[in-house]
Amino acid sequence: MTAAARDVAEEFLRTAMVRGDLPPGHRLVESELAELIGVNRSSVRSAIDVLIADGLVERIPNKGARVRIVSVDEAVAMTECRLVLEGLLARKAAELVTVEEADRLREQLHAMGEAVEAGDLPKYSELISQLHGLVRDAACHPVASGLVDRLQAQVVRHQFQLSLRPGRPRVSLRELTAVVDAITARDPDRAEAASAAHFRSVIAALSEPTRRPGGHA
């Protein structure tokens, strides 16, 4: 097994889970995945171990590994935790952002707007994750960043599905524009408030189907 092969397998599995190709509860058969991805079984096994540590996969005694089922309620609870942590990161980013980092944030926001206008929602979802990563980089707070990374990994499928809802991308783009504007203006209070407002909106959107009979995330 090489680190490169393991990384290829891990990226393949993460993407497949986010897009629903490997849905929650799906059994992960190492031999089948190795053949599909084009790597050996030990690389797949190592990638699965990484995903278990991230909370995306679980091993069931006598049944092997499967994609972990994250309920809507659990996704909401994790996002509530992220609300606090992301607010802290937005505040720190506004305090510490460099000129180069501010430019990258604006460029990312522009790319997100183009993806929305083009109707490329999978790309938009990916760009959102990258934007949060840029904010974390600017914040220089490894503890909060590490906690957010773990939480985000477990709810990314729900967030991907959320980005596909009609009208939702424009709402989130408007909210995230407010976050970036506050950070690049070096206004910590406004940045924290804008971040909190965005994640409250995410929580409300995630929770909405639970109020509808037969609704699903």
N, C-alpha and C positions, 0 to 999 in steps of 0.2 A: 504493500500500500504506500502511495506517496501522498504528501500533503495536498498537492495539486488535484489529485483524483478525488480525495475526500472533499475538498472545497467544491469541486464540480458537482459531486453527488449532493452535497448540502444545499447548494444554490438551486439545483433542480428540484429537490424536495420542497424547499421553502416556497418557490414560485408555484409549484403544482398545488400546494396547500392553500396559498392565498387565492389562486384563481379558481379553486374548487375542483381541479382535476383529481386531487386526492382529498375527498371530502372528510369531515369529521367522522370518526369511527372506522375509516378505511384501514384494513389490515396491510401492513407493510411487509411484503415478502422479499427478503434480501436477494434471493436468486433472480427473481423476476425483475427487480429494480436494477440490479447489476447489469443484466442483459439490455434493459431498456436504455439505461444511461450510458452504457459502454465503459464501465469500470468494473473492478473486481468486488467480490462480496465484502471483503474486509473494509474497503473504502466506504461502501454503503453502510456497513455496521457502525463504523466510526462516525459517519455523518448522522446516523440515527441517534447515537449517544449524545452528540452535540444538541440535537433538537429535543431530546429528553431533558437535558439540563436547562434548555430555554422554555420548557413547559409546553412545547408544541406536540410532542409525541409521548406516549406512555407504553410501558411494557406490562402486559397482562400475563399472569402466571399460566403456563401451559398453552398460551395462545400467541405469544410473540408480541411484536410492537404494532401499535395502531395510532392513527392521527387522533390526538386528544380532542374530546368534545368540550368546547368552551361555550357555556350557555350565554344567552343574552344578559341574564342577571349578573353573571360573573364578568362579562365584558363591561357592563355598566360600572360595576364595583371597581374594576381595574382602571377605568377611565376617570372615575372620581379621584383615585389616587394620583393619576397623571395630572389632573387639573391643578393640584397643589404643586407638584414637582415642576410641571411645565411653566407655571406662573413664576416660580423661583428662577428657572433657567432664563425666561424672557427678561426678568428684572436684571439678572447678572449680565446677560448679553447686552442690554441697553447701557449698562455701566461700563462695560469693557470693550465693546465692539470697535474694531479698527476700521479705517477707511476701506481697506481691501475687503474685509468681511461684509461691510455694509453694501459695497458694490455687488458682491456675490449674492447677497440676499435679494437685492433688487433684480438682478439678472434671473434668479430662480423664480421670482414672482412673475416676471415677464414670460418666462417659459411656461409657467402654469396657466397664465391667461391664454396663451396661444393654444395650449392643449385643450382647454375648455372650449374655445371658439371653434376648434377643429373637431370637437366631439370625440377626442381621443381620451376616453375616461380611464382606461387602464394606465395610460401614460401619466395622466393627471394624478392618479392615486400614488404612483411611484414618486412623482415629483413632490408630493406633500411630504412623504417620508424623508426625502432628501432635504427639504426645507427645514424640517424639525432637526435633522442632523446638523445643518449649518448653524442653527440657533444654539444647539448644544456645544458646538465647537467654539462659538463666540463667547459662551457663558463661562467656559473654563472651570466647570464644577464637576469633576469626575464622579463623585458619589451620586449626585442627583442624576447625572447622565446614565450611569450604570443601571440605576433603578428603573429609569424610563425605558431604556433599551429592553430590559427583561419584560416589562409590562406591555410595551408596544408589540413585541414579538408574538405575544399570546392573543392579542386582539386584532392583529393586522387583517385577518380574513374578514372580520365583521366590518372593519373600516373600509376595506376594498369594496364589499357589497354596498356599503353606505354611499360610496362615491359613485355608484352606478344608478342610484335613484334619480328619477327625473327632477331637475331643479336643484338638487343638493350641491353639485359642484360650484355653481355660481354663488350659493350661500357661503360655502366654506372659503371660496376665493376672496369674497368680500371681508370675511372675518380675519383671514390670514393676512390680507393686505393691511388691515389695521394693526396687526401685531408687528409686521415688518416696518411699517411707517413709524411706529413708536420706538422700535429698537434703533432704527437708523437715525431717528431724531434724538437719540440718547435720553429718552424720557422713561426711567424705570417704572414709575407708578403707572403710567399709561400702558406700558408694555405688559406689565403683570395683569392689569385689568383686562386688556384686550385678549390676552391668552386665556384667562379664566372664562371670559365671555364665549370664546370659541369652543372650549371644551364643555361648557354647559350646553351649548347648542348641539355638540356631538352626543352628549348624554341624552338629551331630549329626543334626538333623532333615533338613537339606538333603542330607547325605551318605547318609542311609539308603537311598534308592532305588537308589543306585549299587551297593549290595551285593546287590540283588535282580536276578536275570536278567530282562532285558527291562524293567527299571524305568525310569521317566522322572520328571523333576522336575516 
